[in-house]
Structures are given as C-alpha cells and as structure tokens.
Amino acid sequence: MNIITSYRRFENESDEELIYRITGEKDKIGSWQEVANILNELLGTEYTESKFRKQRQAFDKMLAANRSKYVDSNAQLQEITLAQRELEKERKKIQTEKLEYNKWLREEARDEMITEKICSSIATLPPVKVPEYIKPVHNNKSYLLTLADCHYGIEFSIKDFFGNIINEYSPEIFENRMWDLYNQVVEIIHDRGIKELNVWELGDGIQGLLRLNSQLMQLRYGVIDSATRYGDFLAKWINALSKHVRVKFQMTMDSNHNQLRLCGAPKNAFADENMSKVIMLMIKYQLADNPNVTIIENPTGMNFGMFSTYQVLGIHGEVKDLGKALNDYSRAYDTPISYIIGAHIHHLVSKEMGINAEALSIRSMIGVDPYGMSLLATSNAGASLYEFDQLKGLTCEHKLKVN
C-alpha cells in the first residue's frame, strides 16, 4: 500500500490537529518530505516540507513553555514524561530494526555476489576427460603424497647480491612445478608398483589477503578467481594422475591463507568463510565422473586416514609444536594417532615421538617467498611421498624437489 493512502483524516479533526498528529509520526513515516507529501494530500495544499517541520517545532516549543499550565499535578507531569520516554523507546526500536534489516540486506547481497562469481567462473571451465577404470588391489603397504602451500595467484622474483634469481613464482611456474612433481610421482608409481595413492593437500592453496596493502600488488587474480583456477588445475592434475593409479584425495579446510578476512577482521573471525570450500567444490565438480578418484571429506576439516594399520592426521600446521600437537589431538579426539603431518613452515622437519610415531613437516610448492626471505628463512620447493609398512610403520619418505 502507498504510504500516502495509508493515512486518513479523522472526523472533525482540525488542520492543526491533523498536522500535529502526522508530524508526530515522522520517525515512523521516514523523511520530512514524506511527511509533507502526506499532509499536502490530506490538506489539499502544496507546501514544502520546511513549512510543516517548522510548524511542528513551534508546536513543541509552545507545549514545552506552557506544560505546567496544562497539568493539574506533579503526578500528571510524571505520567506525561513516562509516556514521552515510551515513545522514544519505540522510536529507538524502529531505528534498530532498520539497522538490522539493512545489515541483513548487505550480508545477503555479499553472499549472492560471491555465489554468482563462483558460478560464472565454473561455467567457463572445460570438462576433464575421464580415464579408464583401474581395479583396486590390496597389499600390506600404503602410500601417501602430501603437498601444500601452493599460494596460487601470487607473483614475485627474489634475487641475490649479483642479480641471480633465488626464487621466482607465478601461476605458470606453479603449474610447471606441479607437472614436474607429476612426472616424479608417476615414475615412483611404476617403480614401486603402486596401485592406490592417497593425495593430501595441506592448505594455503591460494595466496589470499592476509596483509592487504602489501599483497594486492603481488596478486594476479582476485581471491575468487584464484580459488576457482587453482581448484580447476588441481582437478585436472589429479585426473591425469588417475590414469596411472587409483587416487584417494583429501584437503584440509583450516589453512590461514584460504580464509576470507572480511572487513579487515583478524584470523579465525570468520572461520567458516573459507575459500577451501570453493576449491573443493571445483575438484568435486570436475572429477564427479572419474571412477578412479575417491574424494574424502573428514567432518573435522582436517585430513585423516589409516595407512597399513597406522592412523595418520594431516593439518595445515599452524601450531607452535607439531610433536606436542600429535599428543594433544590424540587426547582431544580420543584416538591414538601415530603420525601427524603438517605444512605452513615451508620446510622439512622430522621429529620422532616414539615407536612408529613421528611428527612431520613438508616442503612448500612456492619455495622461499618474500616474507620468508625477510626472516632469512630459505628452503627448496617440493612435496613428500610416504610409504607405510604394516609392521614397521613409516619406512620411506621420498623428499621430492621441483624446479
């Protein structure tokens, strides 16, 4: 219903009474111009909003000046004061309701924009070619390939004192490194006769925006485009790998760079607003028809599996002590964990925690980056492929380096 037509003039109501009543509902109606529109319609006039606004101010001023003359006692005065307070409370309720409604609209619009952007990115991607089915074979050995910290989307070049490149990175270099890793892994698959390979992605697949001002100049793509492109490439890479071996894929959802830092919020302020979900969506979408790929999503958001009777946990690794984390996670989840594998620190670390129990950190695919160089912390780019034996636990680690 039109706001003008929702107001009526009461029977025998004078012009002044009408003006006083309608202007008194200004907060409910909206602006003074909307109040003027209603009054002009009811009075048959064409006055500006200024006329009614000033008239209301005059009414209130006269009422305040003569209040004591119109009340018979202090009790009546107090009653009027309480009524005014109640009126002010109702006005505040209306204002608060409007603020909450506008906040809800902003959040809905943001979510719809992100969804539309993701759908648009997915729609432009070509489908993958499904390989021939590989029959599963069971044996006493298990194999796990771990990779992490790809930081897709960032570009940089780090040089030494003589102008030689220490490390250089871009989306193209990332893809070249992944195909280098692919060739090394395929060689191990055929050499070891591996029939099933677990592949774990341990987080920070995209660069994200942790330090907004310094990182914007280094990013080629926005966060959403980075996530969809990275997820699409990883799906094609896994699809190619599945031509040689059955693949079980998992990805951690807890990495810091994949989080959306909305409105400059600190880490974990919006833990569920994570682009890992978009990356996983891309991988599931592209590999939905591949019979050689099984995608596993652990309800904790971490990676977890049993390899040749040994329970292994994969996390991004943003913890102070990975060895202590192994014991902490075992107690918290009431599960005896033999091995914990993390990333985040971008270099290899191995700490023996007991008989057939270790805490392991893996290399990054990005290698040394500008932030690491500022700390004078350097390391090779690469990944790790682990071999587990039913009796001896972890017996072999292929420490794979990429160009």
ZAKEMI-298016 format. One record per residue: x, y, z of N, C-alpha, C in turn; residue in one letter; residue number from 1. Coordinates in steps of 0.1 Angstrom, whole numbers. Layout:
SITE   n_x   n_y   n_z  ca_x  ca_y  ca_z   c_x   c_y   c_z res   n
SITE     X     Y     Z     X     Y     Z     X     Y     Z   a NUM
...
REM end
This chain:
SITE   n_x   n_y   n_z  ca_x  ca_y  ca_z   c_x   c_y   c_z res   n
SITE     9   -12     0     0     0     0     9    12     0   m   1
SITE     5    22    -8    12    35    -8    11    42     5   n   2
SITE    23    47    10    23    53    24    14    65    25   i   3
SITE    11    72    14     2    84    15   -12    79    17   i   4
SITE   -16    69     9   -30    65    10   -33    57    23   t   5
SITE   -23    53    31   -25    46    43   -29    55    55   s   6
SITE   -28    69    52   -32    78    63   -46    85    59   y   7
SITE   -54    87    70   -67    93    68   -69   105    77   r   8
SITE   -78   114    74   -81   125    83   -93   120    92   r   9
SITE   -92   122   105  -102   119   114  -114   128   113   f  10
SITE  -126   123   116  -138   131   115  -137   143   125   e  11
SITE  -140   155   120  -140   167   128  -126   171   132   n  12
SITE  -116   166   126  -102   169   130   -98   182   123   e  13
SITE   -93   192   131   -89   204   125   -75   203   118   s  14
SITE   -72   213   110   -59   213   103   -48   212   113   d  15
SITE   -48   220   124   -37   220   133   -36   206   140   e  16
SITE   -48   200   143   -47   187   150   -42   176   140   e  17
SITE   -45   177   128   -40   168   118   -25   169   116   l  18
SITE   -21   182   115    -6   184   113     2   179   125   i  19
SITE    -4   182   137     3   177   150     4   162   150   y  20
SITE    -7   155   146    -7   141   147     3   135   137   r  21
SITE     2   139   124    10   133   114    25   136   116   i  22
SITE    28   149   120    42   152   122    48   145   134   t  23
SITE    39   141   143    43   133   155    48   119   151   g  24
SITE    44   114   139    48   101   135    59   101   124   e  25
SITE    66   112   124    77   114   114    87   103   114   k  26
SITE    91    98   126   101    87   126    96    74   120   d  27
SITE    83    72   121    77    60   116    75    62   101   k  28
SITE    72    74    96    70    77    82    83    77    74   i  29
SITE    93    84    79   106    85    72   111    99    72   g  30
SITE   112   105    60   118   118    59   107   129    61   s  31
SITE   111   141    63   102   152    64    95   155    50   w  32
SITE   101   151    39    95   153    26    83   143    25   q  33
SITE    85   131    30    74   121    30    62   126    39   e  34
SITE    66   132    50    55   138    59    48   149    52   v  35
SITE    55   157    45    49   168    37    40   163    26   a  36
SITE    44   152    20    36   146     9    22   141    14   n  37
SITE    23   135    26    10   130    32     1   142    36   i  38
SITE     7   152    43    -1   163    47    -7   171    35   l  39
SITE     1   174    25    -4   181    13   -16   173     7   n  40
SITE   -15   160     7   -25   152     1   -38   153     9   e  41
SITE   -37   153    23   -49   154    31   -54   168    32   l  42
SITE   -46   178    31   -50   192    33   -53   198    19   l  43
SITE   -49   192     8   -52   198    -5   -42   210    -7   g  44
SITE   -30   210    -1   -21   221    -3    -8   216   -10   t  45
SITE     1   226   -12    14   222   -19    25   229   -11   e  46
SITE    25   228     2    36   234    10    48   225     9   y  47
SITE    60   232    12    72   225    12    74   218    26   t  48
SITE    83   208    27    85   201    40    90   211    51   e  49
SITE    96   222    47   101   231    57    90   237    65   s  50
SITE    78   240    58    67   246    64    62   237    76   k  51
SITE    60   224    73    55   216    83    65   213    94   f  52
SITE    78   212    90    88   209   100    89   221   110   r  53
SITE    88   233   105    89   245   114    76   246   122   k  54
SITE    65   242   117    53   243   124    53   233   136   q  55
SITE    59   221   133    60   211   144    69   216   155   r  56
SITE    80   222   151    89   228   161    82   239   169   q  57
SITE    74   247   163    66   257   170    56   251   180   a  58
SITE    50   240   176    40   233   185    48   228   197   f  59
SITE    59   221   195    67   215   206    72   226   215   d  60
SITE    77   237   209    82   248   217    71   254   226   k  61
SITE    59   256   221    48   262   228    43   252   239   m  62
SITE    43   239   236    39   229   246    49   229   257   l  63
SITE    62   229   254    72   229   265    71   241   274   a  64
SITE    68   253   268    68   266   275    56   266   284   a  65
SITE    45   259   281    32   260   288    28   247   295   n  66
SITE    38   238   296    35   225   301    28   226   315   r  67
SITE    34   234   324    29   234   338    15   239   338   s  68
SITE    10   247   328    -3   252   328   -14   242   325   k  69
SITE    -9   231   318   -19   221   313   -19   209   322   y  70
SITE   -12   208   332   -12   197   341   -17   201   355   v  71
SITE   -24   192   361   -30   195   374   -21   192   386   d  72
SITE   -11   183   384    -3   179   395    10   173   390   s  73
SITE    19   171   399    32   165   396    31   151   390   n  74
SITE    20   144   395    18   130   390    15   130   376   a  75
SITE     6   140   371     3   141   357    15   144   349   q  76
SITE    23   153   354    36   157   347    45   145   345   l  77
SITE    46   137   356    54   125   356    48   115   346   q  78
SITE    35   114   345    29   105   336    32   109   321   e  79
SITE    32   122   318    35   126   305    49   123   302   i  80
SITE    58   126   312    73   123   309    75   108   306   t  81
SITE    68    99   314    69    85   311    64    81   297   l  82
SITE    53    88   294    48    85   280    58    89   269   a  83
SITE    64   101   272    74   105   262    86    95   261   q  84
SITE    90    90   273   101    80   273    97    68   265   r  85
SITE    84    63   267    80    51   260    80    54   245   e  86
SITE    75    66   241    75    70   227    90    70   221   l  87
SITE    99    75   229   113    75   225   119    61   223   e  88
SITE   114    52   233   119    38   232   113    31   219   k  89
SITE   101    34   215    95    29   203   103    34   191   e  90
SITE   106    47   191   114    52   180   128    45   179   r  91
SITE   134    43   190   147    36   190   146    21   185   k  92
SITE   135    15   188   132     1   183   131     1   168   k  93
SITE   124    11   163   122    12   148   136    14   142   i  94
SITE   144    23   148   157    26   142   166    14   142   q  95
SITE   166     6   154   174    -6   155   169   -16   145   t  96
SITE   156   -17   143   151   -27   134   155   -24   119   e  97
SITE   155   -11   116   160    -7   103   175   -10   101   k  98
SITE   183    -8   111   197   -11   111   200   -25   108   l  99
SITE   192   -34   116   194   -48   115   190   -53   101   e 100
SITE   179   -47    96   174   -51    83   184   -48    72   y 101
SITE   190   -35    73   200   -31    63   212   -40    64   n 102
SITE   216   -44    76   228   -53    78   225   -66    71   k 103
SITE   213   -72    73   209   -84    67   209   -83    52   w 104
SITE   204   -72    46   204   -70    32   219   -70    27   l 105
SITE   228   -63    34   242   -63    29   248   -77    29   r 106
SITE   245   -85    39   251   -98    40   245  -107    29   e 107
SITE   232  -106    27   226  -114    16   232  -110     2   e 108
SITE   234   -97     0   239   -92   -13   253   -97   -15   a 109
SITE   261   -97    -4   275  -102    -5   276  -116    -8   r 110
SITE   268  -125    -1   267  -139    -4   263  -142   -18   d 111
SITE   253  -135   -23   248  -137   -37   259  -133   -47   e 112
SITE   266  -122   -44   276  -118   -53   288  -128   -54   m 113
SITE   292  -134   -42   302  -144   -43   297  -156   -50   i 114
SITE   285  -161   -47   280  -172   -54   279  -170   -69   t 115
SITE   274  -159   -73   274  -156   -88   287  -156   -94   e 116
SITE   297  -151   -87   311  -150   -92   317  -164   -94   k 117
SITE   314  -173   -84   319  -187   -84   312  -194   -96   i 118
SITE   299  -193   -97   292  -200  -107   297  -195  -121   c 119
SITE   299  -182  -123   304  -177  -135   318  -183  -139   s 120
SITE   327  -184  -129   340  -190  -131   339  -205  -135   s 121
SITE   330  -212  -128   329  -226  -131   323  -228  -145   i 122
SITE   314  -220  -149   307  -222  -162   317  -221  -174   a 123
SITE   328  -213  -172   337  -211  -183   348  -222  -184   t 124
SITE   348  -232  -175   359  -242  -175   355  -254  -184   l 125
SITE   365  -259  -191   362  -271  -200   362  -283  -191   p 126
SITE   354  -293  -195   353  -306  -187   366  -314  -188   p 127
SITE   369  -323  -179   381  -332  -180   377  -345  -187   v 128
SITE   387  -351  -192   385  -364  -199   387  -375  -189   k 129
SITE   377  -384  -187   377  -394  -177   386  -406  -182   v 130
SITE   395  -410  -173   404  -422  -177   397  -435  -176   p 131
SITE   404  -446  -180   398  -459  -179   399  -464  -165   e 132
SITE   390  -472  -161   389  -477  -147   400  -486  -144   y 133
SITE   406  -484  -131   417  -492  -126   411  -500  -114   i 134
SITE   413  -514  -115   407  -522  -104   416  -521   -92   k 135
SITE   410  -520   -80   417  -519   -67   425  -532   -64   p 136
SITE   437  -530   -58   445  -541   -54   449  -539   -40   v 137
SITE   448  -548   -31   451  -547   -17   464  -553   -13   h 138
SITE   473  -546    -6   485  -552    -1   489  -546    13   n 139
SITE   501  -549    18   505  -546    31   511  -532    32   n 140
SITE   512  -525    20   519  -512    20   508  -501    16   k 141
SITE   510  -489    22   502  -478    18   511  -466    14   s 142
SITE   505  -458     5   513  -447     0   505  -434     1   y 143
SITE   513  -423     5   506  -410     8   515  -399     2   l 144
SITE   509  -392    -8   516  -380   -13   510  -367    -7   l 145
SITE   519  -359    -1   514  -347     5   520  -335    -2   t 146
SITE   512  -325    -4   517  -312   -10   509  -301    -3   l 147
SITE   515  -289    -3   509  -278     4   516  -265     1   a 148
SITE   509  -254     5   515  -240     4   518  -237   -11   d 149
SITE   508  -239   -19   510  -235   -33   508  -220   -35   c 150
SITE   500  -214   -27   499  -199   -27   496  -194   -42   h 151
SITE   486  -201   -48   483  -198   -62   478  -183   -64   y 152
SITE   483  -176   -74   479  -163   -77   490  -152   -74   g 153
SITE   499  -155   -66   510  -145   -62   521  -146   -73   i 154
SITE   527  -134   -75   539  -133   -84   550  -125   -77   e 155
SITE   562  -131   -78   574  -123   -73   586  -129   -79   f 156
SITE   597  -122   -76   611  -126   -80   621  -122   -70   s 157
SITE   628  -131   -64   638  -128   -54   652  -130   -59   i 158
SITE   660  -120   -58   674  -121   -64   684  -120   -53   k 159
SITE   697  -125   -57   708  -124   -47   716  -111   -50   d 160
SITE   728  -111   -43   736   -99   -45   741   -96   -59   f 161
SITE   741  -106   -67   747  -105   -81   736  -104   -91   f 162
SITE   723  -103   -87   712  -103   -96   707  -116  -101   g 163
SITE   712  -127   -96   708  -140   -99   695  -143   -92   n 164
SITE   686  -151   -98   673  -154   -92   674  -165   -82   i 165
SITE   670  -162   -69   670  -172   -59   657  -180   -60   i 166
SITE   646  -173   -62   633  -180   -64   624  -170   -72   n 167
SITE   616  -176   -81   606  -168   -88   593  -176   -89   e 168
SITE   582  -169   -88   569  -176   -87   559  -168   -95   y 169
SITE   549  -176  -101   538  -171  -108   528  -183  -110   s 170
SITE   516  -181  -114   507  -192  -117   513  -202  -127   p 171
SITE   520  -197  -137   526  -206  -147   538  -214  -141   e 172
SITE   546  -208  -132   557  -215  -126   551  -226  -117   i 173
SITE   540  -222  -110   533  -232  -101   529  -244  -109   f 174
SITE   523  -242  -121   518  -253  -129   530  -261  -135   e 175
SITE   541  -255  -138   553  -262  -143   558  -271  -132   n 176
SITE   558  -266  -120   563  -274  -108   554  -286  -106   r 177
SITE   541  -284  -107   532  -295  -105   534  -306  -115   m 178
SITE   536  -302  -127   538  -312  -138   552  -319  -136   w 179
SITE   562  -312  -131   574  -318  -127   572  -328  -116   d 180
SITE   564  -324  -106   561  -333   -95   553  -345  -100   l 181
SITE   544  -343  -109   536  -354  -115   546  -364  -122   y 182
SITE   555  -360  -129   565  -369  -136   572  -377  -126   n 183
SITE   577  -371  -115   584  -378  -105   575  -388   -98   q 184
SITE   563  -385   -95   554  -393   -88   550  -405   -97   v 185
SITE   547  -403  -109   544  -414  -119   556  -424  -120   v 186
SITE   568  -419  -120   580  -427  -120   580  -436  -108   e 187
SITE   577  -431   -96   577  -439   -84   565  -449   -84   i 188
SITE   554  -445   -89   542  -454   -90   546  -466   -98   i 189
SITE   552  -464  -109   556  -476  -118   567  -484  -112   h 190
SITE   577  -477  -106   588  -484  -100   584  -492   -88   d 191
SITE   575  -487   -79   570  -494   -67   558  -503   -70   r 192
SITE   552  -502   -81   540  -510   -84   528  -505   -76   g 193
SITE   527  -492   -74   517  -487   -65   503  -487   -73   i 194
SITE   493  -493   -66   480  -494   -72   470  -483   -67   k 195
SITE   473  -479   -55   464  -469   -48   473  -458   -41   e 196
SITE   470  -446   -44   478  -435   -39   469  -425   -32   l 197
SITE   472  -422   -19   464  -412   -12   471  -398   -15   n 198
SITE   464  -388   -18   469  -375   -21   463  -365   -11   v 199
SITE   471  -359    -3   466  -349     7   471  -335     3   w 200
SITE   462  -326     2   465  -311     1   464  -305    15   e 201
SITE   475  -299    20   475  -295    34   474  -280    36   l 202
SITE   467  -273    26   463  -259    29   471  -249    22   g 203
SITE   466  -236    23   472  -224    17   474  -226     2   d 204
SITE   463  -232    -4   464  -234   -19   464  -221   -26   g 205
SITE   458  -210   -21   458  -197   -27   465  -187   -18   i 206
SITE   469  -176   -23   476  -166   -15   467  -159    -6   q 207
SITE   455  -156   -10   445  -149    -1   450  -135     1   g 208
SITE   445  -128    12   448  -115    15   450  -113    30   l 209
SITE   461  -118    35   464  -117    50   469  -103    53   l 210
SITE   478   -98    44   484   -85    46   480   -77    34   r 211
SITE   468   -71    35   461   -65    23   470   -55    15   l 212
SITE   475   -45    22   483   -35    14   495   -40     7   n 213
SITE   502   -49    13   514   -54     7   512   -65    -3   s 214
SITE   500   -72    -2   498   -84   -11   490   -80   -24   q 215
SITE   482   -69   -23   474   -66   -35   483   -64   -48   l 216
SITE   495   -58   -46   504   -55   -57   510   -68   -63   m 217
SITE   510   -79   -55   516   -91   -59   506  -101   -65   q 218
SITE   493   -99   -64   483  -108   -69   479  -106   -83   l 219
SITE   479  -116   -91   474  -115  -105   459  -116  -105   r 220
SITE   453  -125   -97   439  -127   -97   433  -123   -84   y 221
SITE   420  -121   -84   413  -119   -71   411  -132   -64   g 222
SITE   406  -131   -52   406  -143   -43   397  -154   -50   v 223
SITE   385  -150   -55   376  -160   -60   381  -166   -73   i 224
SITE   387  -158   -82   393  -163   -94   405  -172   -91   d 225
SITE   413  -169   -81   424  -177   -77   419  -190   -72   s 226
SITE   409  -191   -64   403  -203   -59   398  -212   -70   a 227
SITE   390  -207   -79   384  -215   -89   395  -220   -99   t 228
SITE   405  -211  -103   416  -216  -112   424  -226  -105   r 229
SITE   427  -224   -92   436  -234   -85   428  -247   -84   y 230
SITE   415  -247   -80   408  -259   -79   406  -266   -92   g 231
SITE   404  -259  -103   403  -265  -116   416  -272  -120   d 232
SITE   428  -265  -118   441  -271  -122   443  -283  -114   f 233
SITE   441  -283  -100   443  -294   -92   434  -306   -96   l 234
SITE   422  -303  -100   413  -314  -105   419  -321  -118   a 235
SITE   424  -312  -127   430  -318  -139   443  -326  -136   k 236
SITE   450  -321  -126   463  -328  -123   460  -341  -116   w 237
SITE   450  -342  -108   446  -355  -101   440  -364  -112   i 238
SITE   432  -358  -121   426  -366  -132   437  -373  -140   n 239
SITE   448  -365  -143   459  -371  -151   466  -382  -143   a 240
SITE   468  -380  -130   474  -390  -121   466  -403  -121   l 241
SITE   453  -401  -121   444  -413  -120   444  -422  -132   s 242
SITE   451  -418  -143   454  -427  -154   464  -438  -151   k 243
SITE   472  -436  -140   482  -445  -136   479  -452  -123   h 244
SITE   471  -447  -115   468  -452  -101   455  -447   -96   v 245
SITE   449  -455   -87   437  -451   -81   440  -440   -70   r 246
SITE   432  -430   -69   436  -418   -61   425  -416   -50   v 247
SITE   429  -415   -38   420  -410   -27   425  -396   -23   k 248
SITE   417  -387   -25   421  -373   -22   414  -367   -10   f 249
SITE   422  -359    -2   417  -351     9   423  -338     9   q 250
SITE   417  -328    15   422  -314    16   418  -308    29   m 251
SITE   428  -302    36   425  -296    49   416  -283    46   t 252
SITE   408  -280    55   399  -268    54   403  -257    64   m 253
SITE   415  -258    71   418  -249    82   429  -240    79   d 254
SITE   434  -239    67   446  -231    64   443  -216    65   s 255
SITE   453  -208    69   451  -194    72   450  -185    59   n 256
SITE   457  -188    49   457  -180    37   443  -182    29   h 257
SITE   437  -193    31   424  -196    24   413  -189    30   n 258
SITE   414  -184    42   403  -177    49   401  -163    43   q 259
SITE   388  -159    43   384  -146    39   385  -137    51   l 260
SITE   394  -127    50   395  -117    61   385  -106    58   r 261
SITE   372  -108    61   362   -98    57   363   -86    66   l 262
SITE   362   -74    60   362   -61    67   375   -60    75   c 263
SITE   386   -66    71   399   -65    78   399   -72    91   g 264
SITE   390   -82    93   389   -89   105   402   -98   108   a 265
SITE   405  -101   121   416  -109   124   414  -124   120   p 266
SITE   424  -132   121   424  -146   118   413  -153   126   k 267
SITE   406  -162   119   395  -170   125   383  -163   130   n 268
SITE   382  -149   126   370  -142   130   358  -147   122   a 269
SITE   361  -151   109   350  -157   101   356  -171    96   f 270
SITE   358  -180   105   364  -193   102   357  -200    91   a 271
SITE   344  -199    90   336  -207    80   337  -200    66   d 272
SITE   341  -187    66   342  -180    53   356  -184    47   e 273
SITE   356  -195    41   369  -201    37   369  -205    22   n 274
SITE   378  -201    15   378  -204     0   382  -219    -2   m 275
SITE   387  -226     8   389  -240     7   376  -247     2   s 276
SITE   365  -242     6   352  -248     2   350  -247   -13   k 277
SITE   354  -235   -18   353  -233   -33   362  -242   -40   v 278
SITE   375  -243   -35   385  -252   -42   380  -266   -42   i 279
SITE   375  -271   -31   369  -285   -30   357  -286   -39   m 280
SITE   349  -276   -40   337  -277   -49   342  -279   -63   l 281
SITE   352  -271   -68   357  -273   -81   363  -287   -84   m 282
SITE   370  -292   -74   376  -305   -76   365  -316   -77   i 283
SITE   355  -315   -68   344  -325   -69   336  -324   -81   k 284
SITE   334  -311   -86   326  -309   -98   333  -315  -110   y 285
SITE   346  -313  -111   354  -317  -123   356  -332  -123   q 286
SITE   357  -339  -111   360  -353  -110   349  -362  -107   l 287
SITE   337  -356  -108   325  -363  -104   323  -377  -111   a 288
SITE   327  -377  -124   325  -389  -132   338  -398  -133   d 289
SITE   348  -395  -125   360  -403  -126   360  -415  -117   n 290
SITE   360  -427  -122   358  -439  -113   371  -442  -105   p 291
SITE   382  -436  -109   395  -439  -102   398  -429   -91   n 292
SITE   389  -420   -88   392  -410   -78   381  -410   -67   v 293
SITE   385  -411   -55   376  -410   -44   380  -398   -36   t 294
SITE   370  -389   -33   372  -377   -26   367  -379   -12   i 295
SITE   375  -377    -2   372  -379    12   371  -365    19   i 296
SITE   360  -362    26   359  -350    34   357  -354    49   e 297
SITE   367  -352    57   366  -355    71   358  -344    78   n 298
SITE   349  -348    87   340  -338    94   347  -328   102   p 299
SITE   360  -331   106   368  -321   114   374  -310   105   t 300
SITE   374  -312    92   381  -302    83   395  -305    82   g 301
SITE   400  -316    89   414  -320    88   415  -332    79   m 302
SITE   427  -337    76   429  -349    68   431  -361    78   n 303
SITE   425  -372    76   427  -383    85   426  -396    77   f 304
SITE   435  -406    80   434  -419    74   442  -429    81   g 305
SITE   439  -442    78   447  -453    83   455  -459    72   m 306
SITE   468  -459    74   477  -465    64   485  -477    70   f 307
SITE   481  -488    65   488  -501    69   487  -502    84   s 308
SITE   475  -500    90   471  -501   104   475  -489   112   t 309
SITE   482  -479   107   487  -467   114   478  -455   111   y 310
SITE   473  -449   122   464  -437   120   473  -424   118   q 311
SITE   469  -417   108   477  -405   104   468  -393   103   v 312
SITE   473  -382   109   465  -369   108   472  -359   100   l 313
SITE   465  -352    91   471  -341    83   465  -328    87   g 314
SITE   473  -318    90   468  -305    93   476  -295    86   i 315
SITE   471  -282    85   479  -272    79   492  -270    87   h 316
SITE   491  -270   100   503  -270   108   506  -256   114   g 317
SITE   496  -248   116   498  -235   123   497  -237   138   e 318
SITE   507  -245   143   508  -248   157   523  -245   161   v 319
SITE   525  -243   174   538  -240   179   547  -252   179   k 320
SITE   542  -263   183   550  -276   184   542  -287   178   d 321
SITE   546  -292   166   539  -302   159   539  -316   167   l 322
SITE   550  -318   174   551  -330   182   541  -330   194   g 323
SITE   540  -319   200   530  -317   211   516  -318   205   k 324
SITE   514  -312   193   501  -313   187   496  -327   185   a 325
SITE   506  -336   181   502  -350   179   496  -356   192   l 326
SITE   502  -353   204   496  -358   216   483  -351   220   n 327
SITE   483  -338   217   471  -330   220   459  -335   212   d 328
SITE   461  -337   199   450  -342   191   446  -356   195   y 329
SITE   455  -365   198   452  -378   203   443  -378   215   s 330
SITE   446  -369   224   438  -369   237   424  -362   234   r 331
SITE   424  -351   226   412  -344   223   402  -353   216   a 332
SITE   407  -360   206   397  -368   198   397  -383   203   y 333
SITE   404  -386   214   404  -400   220   407  -410   209   d 334
SITE   418  -407   201   422  -415   190   437  -416   190   t 335
SITE   443  -429   191   457  -430   190   463  -427   177   p 336
SITE   469  -415   175   475  -410   163   490  -414   163   i 337
SITE   494  -421   152   508  -425   151   516  -414   145   s 338
SITE   511  -408   134   518  -398   127   510  -385   124   y 339
SITE   516  -374   126   510  -361   122   518  -355   112   i 340
SITE   512  -349   101   519  -343    90   513  -329    89   i 341
SITE   522  -319    89   518  -305    87   526  -298    77   g 342
SITE   522  -286    74   529  -277    64   532  -264    71   a 343
SITE   528  -253    64   528  -239    70   542  -233    71   h 344
SITE   552  -241    76   565  -235    79   574  -236    66   i 345
SITE   569  -243    55   576  -243    42   590  -250    42   h 346
SITE   592  -259    52   605  -267    51   603  -280    59   h 347
SITE   612  -289    56   612  -303    61   616  -303    76   l 348
SITE   608  -310    84   611  -313    98   606  -327   101   v 349
SITE   614  -334   108   610  -348   113   614  -349   127   s 350
SITE   604  -353   135   606  -355   150   600  -368   154   k 351
SITE   609  -377   159   604  -390   163   598  -389   177   e 352
SITE   585  -394   178   578  -392   190   576  -405   198   m 353
SITE   581  -416   193   580  -429   199   582  -440   189   g 354
SITE   579  -452   193   580  -463   184   569  -462   173   i 355
SITE   574  -461   160   565  -459   149   555  -448   151   n 356
SITE   561  -436   155   553  -424   157   562  -412   154   a 357
SITE   558  -403   146   566  -392   142   557  -380   139   e 358
SITE   563  -368   141   557  -355   137   565  -350   125   a 359
SITE   558  -347   114   565  -344   101   560  -331    95   l 360
SITE   569  -323    90   565  -311    83   570  -312    69   s 361
SITE   563  -308    59   567  -309    45   571  -296    39   i 362
SITE   578  -297    27   581  -285    19   569  -279    14   r 363
SITE   571  -267     8   560  -259     2   563  -260   -13   s 364
SITE   552  -258   -21   553  -257   -36   558  -243   -40   m 365
SITE   556  -233   -31   561  -220   -35   575  -218   -33   i 366
SITE   582  -225   -24   596  -223   -20   597  -210   -12   g 367
SITE   609  -204   -12   611  -192    -4   604  -181   -10   v 368
SITE   596  -174    -2   588  -162    -6   593  -149     0   d 369
SITE   588  -138    -4   593  -125     1   593  -124    16   p 370
SITE   582  -130    22   581  -129    37   591  -138    44   y 371
SITE   593  -150    38   603  -159    44   617  -153    42   g 372
SITE   620  -146    30   633  -140    28   635  -129    38   m 373
SITE   625  -122    42   627  -111    52   631  -117    65   s 374
SITE   628  -130    68   632  -137    80   645  -144    78   l 375
SITE   651  -143    65   663  -151    61   661  -166    63   l 376
SITE   648  -170    60   645  -185    61   642  -190    46   a 377
SITE   651  -198    41   650  -203    28   649  -218    28   t 378
SITE   644  -224    17   642  -238    16   638  -242     2   s 379
SITE   639  -255    -2   636  -259   -15   620  -260   -17   n 380
SITE   616  -259   -29   602  -261   -32   600  -276   -34   a 381
SITE   589  -282   -30   587  -296   -33   576  -302   -25   g 382
SITE   575  -315   -24   565  -323   -17   571  -336   -12   a 383
SITE   563  -344    -5   568  -356     1   558  -368    -2   s 384
SITE   564  -379    -6   556  -392    -8   561  -402     2   l 385
SITE   551  -406    11   555  -415    22   550  -430    19   y 386
SITE   558  -439    24   555  -453    22   554  -459    36   e 387
SITE   542  -466    39   539  -472    52   539  -487    51   f 388
SITE   545  -494    60   545  -508    61   537  -513    73   d 389
SITE   530  -524    71   521  -529    81   528  -532    94   q 390
SITE   540  -536    94   548  -540   106   557  -529   111   l 391
SITE   562  -521   102   573  -511   105   569  -497   105   k 392
SITE   556  -494   101   552  -480   101   557  -473    89   g 393
SITE   561  -461    91   567  -453    80   581  -458    77   l 394
SITE   583  -463    65   596  -469    62   604  -461    51   t 395
SITE   597  -452    44   603  -445    33   597  -431    31   c 396
SITE   605  -421    29   599  -408    25   607  -403    13   e 397
SITE   600  -401     2   605  -396   -10   605  -380    -9   h 398
SITE   616  -374    -6   616  -360    -5   618  -353   -19   k 399
SITE   607  -350   -25   606  -346   -39   609  -331   -40   l 400
SITE   618  -327   -48   621  -313   -51   616  -310   -65   k 401
SITE   611  -298   -67   607  -294   -80   615  -282   -85   v 402
SITE   615  -280   -98   623  -269  -104   618  -256  -100   n 403
REM end
